[in-house]
Amino acid sequence: MKKKQWQGWGPGEQAEQHYLVEPRALAGGGDLRHVSEFLRACGWQDKSRPGGPLVLDSPDRTIRIGYNPHVLPGGWTIHGKATAHQGEWTVTLGRQTPVEIVAGLTDALTRPRSAHAPNVWAPLEEQRWNTTRDARHFAAASPDGTAWMQFHQDQPGHAMWWSGAHDERGNGWTATFTASTPMHLVQAFSTALASPEPVMRPRGRVPHSSQIRTTSVSVLPSQLSAWQQARVHAARAATWARNWTASRPRT
């Protein structure tokens, strides 16, 4: 009887074909765990029901993140309750928004705000996005024209951020931000949107588009697991450090 070697890990594991996809805005949704596992590691509470949509609440219960693929158009909803220093706000992102771009925003929810004033357009201008502006509107488009970020103000007190991406067939996603969305979160989103770094997708999960560039790579399952765990461990370590610092007695 011949012995069969276990292929799931260790020296006998087999590499799997993946693709590095760029521009990242057209890479498709990706693995939801890239967002959810990071938030769980940061102490967010999973309120999801078996077989139902993903629901996560912040530790202070002021922010709820949901992903629901069972409704139309479906996708992500991030809602912040009104607080003493911040009005109520909502962000919606389509189902095909790459999880790496969603995480740009959701990861920022777990970190303290920077002391510097946020600038939504700076990350786009650094990547040479084309910008236009007038008194009430500001818009930026990626050099290849596949992605955009816009701010519209129809009248005082009525404004909206709008972003998205689409290929030559019109396939893609859109995202909207209420005017009350904290600016540092909008900047975190624009930074992830404009990043020139490609994102990885497994074989069979790369959208068909002539505007996508792919690079084939062979990846071991243990490598994928290690990369995912490194992100989770970093989240836990940062959360522990912040909690430890906050609980230290001050002299």
Disulfide bonds with the S-S distance in Angstrom:
none
